Amino acid sequence: MSRLQGDLSLRYNKLVTDAASGVEHTATTWKSGSSGSGVTDPDFIVEGFIELLDGFFKECLRVNEEDCH
């Protein structure tokens, strides 16, 4: 059985409001991803997702470190 190539990505979308018009939209404020083979393997998908979440949490803590003290 051949392995498929694929991508795994994670984005954090935040609701933002335009101060002048009051119009709300979402904006991607963080994103990361990876690609590779084995996308039909559940372990590959779960491991990749965990790595992306770990990266998100580390980045979130880094940029908010001052507010967390």
VOFIPA-336763 format. One record per atom (N, C-alpha, C): atom name; residue number from 1; x, y, z; residue in three letters. Coordinates in steps of 0.001 Angstrom, whole numbers, always signed. Layout:
N
ATOM  atom  seq        X        Y        Z  type
ATOM    CA  NUM        X        Y        Z   ALA
...
//
This chain:
69
ATOM  atom  seq        X        Y        Z  type
ATOM     N    1     +845    -1177       +0   MET
ATOM    CA    1       +0       +0       +0   MET
ATOM     C    1     +888    +1237       +0   MET
ATOM     N    2     +636    +2162     -893   SER
ATOM    CA    2    +1447    +3377     -953   SER
ATOM     C    2     +955    +4389      +73   SER
ATOM     N    3    +1903    +5193     +551   ARG
ATOM    CA    3    +1557    +6242    +1513   ARG
ATOM     C    3    +1179    +7505     +753   ARG
ATOM     N    4     +306    +8256    +1315   LEU
ATOM    CA    4     -128    +9512     +721   LEU
ATOM     C    4     +674   +10669    +1303   LEU
ATOM     N    5     +890   +11676     +509   GLN
ATOM    CA    5    +1489   +12918     +988   GLN
ATOM     C    5     +355   +13789    +1516   GLN
ATOM     N    6     +648   +14599    +2525   GLY
ATOM    CA    6     -403   +15468    +3031   GLY
ATOM     C    6     +133   +16560    +3927   GLY
ATOM     N    7     -734   +17422    +4321   ASP
ATOM    CA    7     -403   +18545    +5175   ASP
ATOM     C    7    -1270   +18516    +6423   ASP
ATOM     N    8     -687   +19010    +7485   LEU
ATOM    CA    8    -1400   +19162    +8740   LEU
ATOM     C    8    -1137   +20587    +9188   LEU
ATOM     N    9    -2188   +21350    +9412   SER
ATOM    CA    9    -1984   +22742    +9814   SER
ATOM     C    9    -2915   +23111   +10962   SER
ATOM     N   10    -2477   +24092   +11727   LEU
ATOM    CA   10    -3236   +24581   +12861   LEU
ATOM     C   10    -3202   +26099   +12810   LEU
ATOM     N   11    -4347   +26719   +12987   ARG
ATOM    CA   11    -4454   +28186   +12962   ARG
ATOM     C   11    -5233   +28646   +14180   ARG
ATOM     N   12    -4856   +29816   +14673   TYR
ATOM    CA   12    -5631   +30471   +15719   TYR
ATOM     C   12    -6261   +31700   +15090   TYR
ATOM     N   13    -7583   +31701   +14976   ASN
ATOM    CA   13    -8316   +32824   +14404   ASN
ATOM     C   13    -8967   +33609   +15531   ASN
ATOM     N   14    -8769   +34910   +15479   LYS
ATOM    CA   14    -9287   +35787   +16514   LYS
ATOM     C   14   -10324   +36735   +15904   LYS
ATOM     N   15   -11394   +36980   +16632   LEU
ATOM    CA   15   -12395   +37924   +16182   LEU
ATOM     C   15   -11864   +39340   +16425   LEU
ATOM     N   16   -11815   +40138   +15367   VAL
ATOM    CA   16   -11350   +41519   +15472   VAL
ATOM     C   16   -12458   +42448   +14973   VAL
ATOM     N   17   -12490   +43632   +15554   THR
ATOM    CA   17   -13494   +44620   +15180   THR
ATOM     C   17   -12803   +45868   +14659   THR
ATOM     N   18   -13219   +46308   +13502   ASP
ATOM    CA   18   -12706   +47553   +12939   ASP
ATOM     C   18   -13258   +48706   +13769   ASP
ATOM     N   19   -12363   +49506   +14354   ALA
ATOM    CA   19   -12781   +50590   +15242   ALA
ATOM     C   19   -13616   +51639   +14525   ALA
ATOM     N   20   -13329   +51901   +13272   ALA
ATOM    CA   20   -14047   +52948   +12536   ALA
ATOM     C   20   -15455   +52522   +12127   ALA
ATOM     N   21   -15588   +51296   +11631   SER
ATOM    CA   21   -16892   +50870   +11098   SER
ATOM     C   21   -17666   +49950   +12033   SER
ATOM     N   22   -16961   +49339   +12980   GLY
ATOM    CA   22   -17602   +48374   +13865   GLY
ATOM     C   22   -17789   +47001   +13242   GLY
ATOM     N   23   -17299   +46818   +12022   VAL
ATOM    CA   23   -17425   +45538   +11326   VAL
ATOM     C   23   -16487   +44516   +11967   VAL
ATOM     N   24   -17027   +43320   +12191   GLU
ATOM    CA   24   -16239   +42243   +12787   GLU
ATOM     C   24   -15819   +41238   +11730   GLU
ATOM     N   25   -14594   +40763   +11864   HIS
ATOM    CA   25   -14048   +39722   +10998   HIS
ATOM     C   25   -13141   +38839   +11840   HIS
ATOM     N   26   -12786   +37701   +11292   THR
ATOM    CA   26   -11770   +36890   +11945   THR
ATOM     C   26   -10438   +37118   +11246   THR
ATOM     N   27    -9380   +37034   +12036   ALA
ATOM    CA   27    -8030   +37192   +11508   ALA
ATOM     C   27    -7163   +36082   +12082   ALA
ATOM     N   28    -6342   +35487   +11247   THR
ATOM    CA   28    -5415   +34475   +11715   THR
ATOM     C   28    -4255   +35176   +12407   THR
ATOM     N   29    -4101   +34901   +13698   THR
ATOM    CA   29    -3040   +35549   +14460   THR
ATOM     C   29    -1867   +34613   +14732   THR
ATOM     N   30    -2043   +33329   +14444   TRP
ATOM    CA   30     -958   +32355   +14599   TRP
ATOM     C   30    -1275   +31180   +13699   TRP
ATOM     N   31     -248   +30648   +13042   LYS
ATOM    CA   31     -450   +29438   +12247   LYS
ATOM     C   31     +859   +28671   +12160   LYS
ATOM     N   32     +719   +27387   +12005   SER
ATOM    CA   32    +1869   +26510   +11846   SER
ATOM     C   32    +1397   +25266   +11122   SER
ATOM     N   33    +2338   +24553   +10561   GLY
ATOM    CA   33    +1948   +23347    +9856   GLY
ATOM     C   33    +3130   +22466    +9536   GLY
ATOM     N   34    +2814   +21325    +9028   SER
ATOM    CA   34    +3845   +20376    +8606   SER
ATOM     C   34    +3284   +19555    +7460   SER
ATOM     N   35    +4174   +18923    +6755   SER
ATOM    CA   35    +3736   +18048    +5675   SER
ATOM     C   35    +4633   +16827    +5657   SER
ATOM     N   36    +4137   +15789    +5048   GLY
ATOM    CA   36    +4917   +14566    +4963   GLY
ATOM     C   36    +4083   +13416    +4452   GLY
ATOM     N   37    +4649   +12243    +4552   SER
ATOM    CA   37    +3922   +11057    +4115   SER
ATOM     C   37    +3345   +10354    +5323   SER
ATOM     N   38    +2430    +9473    +5096   GLY
ATOM    CA   38    +1843    +8702    +6180   GLY
ATOM     C   38     +559    +9304    +6720   GLY
ATOM     N   39      -67   +10172    +5957   VAL
ATOM    CA   39    -1259   +10842    +6469   VAL
ATOM     C   39    -2431    +9896    +6691   VAL
ATOM     N   40    -2334    +8676    +6224   THR
ATOM    CA   40    -3391    +7710    +6516   THR
ATOM     C   40    -3124    +6990    +7834   THR
ATOM     N   41    -1959    +7223    +8437   ASP
ATOM    CA   41    -1592    +6599    +9704   ASP
ATOM     C   41    -2113    +7458   +10854   ASP
ATOM     N   42    -3045    +6957   +11662   PRO
ATOM    CA   42    -3591    +7753   +12764   PRO
ATOM     C   42    -2522    +8261   +13730   PRO
ATOM     N   43    -1488    +7459   +13979   ASP
ATOM    CA   43     -420    +7891   +14886   ASP
ATOM     C   43     +315    +9106   +14334   ASP
ATOM     N   44     +533    +9148   +13024   PHE
ATOM    CA   44    +1184   +10284   +12388   PHE
ATOM     C   44     +340   +11537   +12580   PHE
ATOM     N   45     -949   +11409   +12380   ILE
ATOM    CA   45    -1847   +12555   +12491   ILE
ATOM     C   45    -1892   +13065   +13924   ILE
ATOM     N   46    -2061   +12174   +14882   VAL
ATOM    CA   46    -2139   +12572   +16289   VAL
ATOM     C   46     -816   +13186   +16752   VAL
ATOM     N   47     +306   +12568   +16414   GLU
ATOM    CA   47    +1607   +13094   +16808   GLU
ATOM     C   47    +1847   +14482   +16205   GLU
ATOM     N   48    +1509   +14635   +14952   GLY
ATOM    CA   48    +1668   +15934   +14305   GLY
ATOM     C   48     +799   +16994   +14943   GLY
ATOM     N   49     -432   +16651   +15266   PHE
ATOM    CA   49    -1342   +17600   +15898   PHE
ATOM     C   49     -836   +17998   +17283   PHE
ATOM     N   50     -341   +17030   +18047   ILE
ATOM    CA   50     +205   +17318   +19378   ILE
ATOM     C   50    +1408   +18249   +19271   ILE
ATOM     N   51    +2275   +18016   +18301   GLU
ATOM    CA   51    +3432   +18887   +18110   GLU
ATOM     C   51    +3008   +20311   +17759   GLU
ATOM     N   52    +1993   +20447   +16911   LEU
ATOM    CA   52    +1504   +21775   +16557   LEU
ATOM     C   52     +877   +22476   +17758   LEU
ATOM     N   53      +89   +21754   +18548   LEU
ATOM    CA   53     -500   +22338   +19755   LEU
ATOM     C   53     +578   +22752   +20745   LEU
ATOM     N   54    +1589   +21920   +20914   ASP
ATOM    CA   54    +2699   +22234   +21818   ASP
ATOM     C   54    +3385   +23525   +21376   ASP
ATOM     N   55    +3625   +23661   +20080   GLY
ATOM    CA   55    +4230   +24877   +19554   GLY
ATOM     C   55    +3355   +26098   +19795   GLY
ATOM     N   56    +2042   +25928   +19631   PHE
ATOM    CA   56    +1117   +27036   +19873   PHE
ATOM     C   56    +1166   +27465   +21334   PHE
ATOM     N   57    +1098   +26502   +22249   PHE
ATOM    CA   57    +1109   +26848   +23677   PHE
ATOM     C   57    +2427   +27506   +24087   PHE
ATOM     N   58    +3539   +27013   +23576   LYS
ATOM    CA   58    +4838   +27627   +23889   LYS
ATOM     C   58    +4897   +29062   +23398   LYS
ATOM     N   59    +4425   +29298   +22187   GLU
ATOM    CA   59    +4432   +30648   +21623   GLU
ATOM     C   59    +3472   +31558   +22395   GLU
ATOM     N   60    +2323   +31037   +22754   CYS
ATOM    CA   60    +1338   +31805   +23513   CYS
ATOM     C   60    +1918   +32210   +24875   CYS
ATOM     N   61    +2573   +31290   +25552   LEU
ATOM    CA   61    +3203   +31608   +26842   LEU
ATOM     C   61    +4328   +32616   +26670   LEU
ATOM     N   62    +5106   +32479   +25596   ARG
ATOM    CA   62    +6230   +33385   +25375   ARG
ATOM     C   62    +5746   +34815   +25182   ARG
ATOM     N   63    +4754   +35017   +24333   VAL
ATOM    CA   63    +4310   +36383   +24046   VAL
ATOM     C   63    +3488   +36979   +25179   VAL
ATOM     N   64    +2960   +36140   +26063   ASN
ATOM    CA   64    +2161   +36632   +27184   ASN
ATOM     C   64    +2862   +36475   +28532   ASN
ATOM     N   65    +4159   +36196   +28490   GLU
ATOM    CA   65    +4904   +35923   +29729   GLU
ATOM     C   65    +4752   +37034   +30754   GLU
ATOM     N   66    +4870   +38270   +30323   GLU
ATOM    CA   66    +4797   +39399   +31239   GLU
ATOM     C   66    +3428   +39466   +31922   GLU
ATOM     N   67    +2368   +39193   +31168   ASP
ATOM    CA   67    +1024   +39232   +31732   ASP
ATOM     C   67     +739   +38060   +32672   ASP
ATOM     N   68    +1516   +37004   +32584   CYS
ATOM    CA   68    +1291   +35814   +33407   CYS
ATOM     C   68    +1954   +35912   +34779   CYS
ATOM     N   69    +2711   +36953   +35021   HIS
ATOM    CA   69    +3384   +37080   +36324   HIS
ATOM     C   69    +2616   +37930   +37265   HIS
//
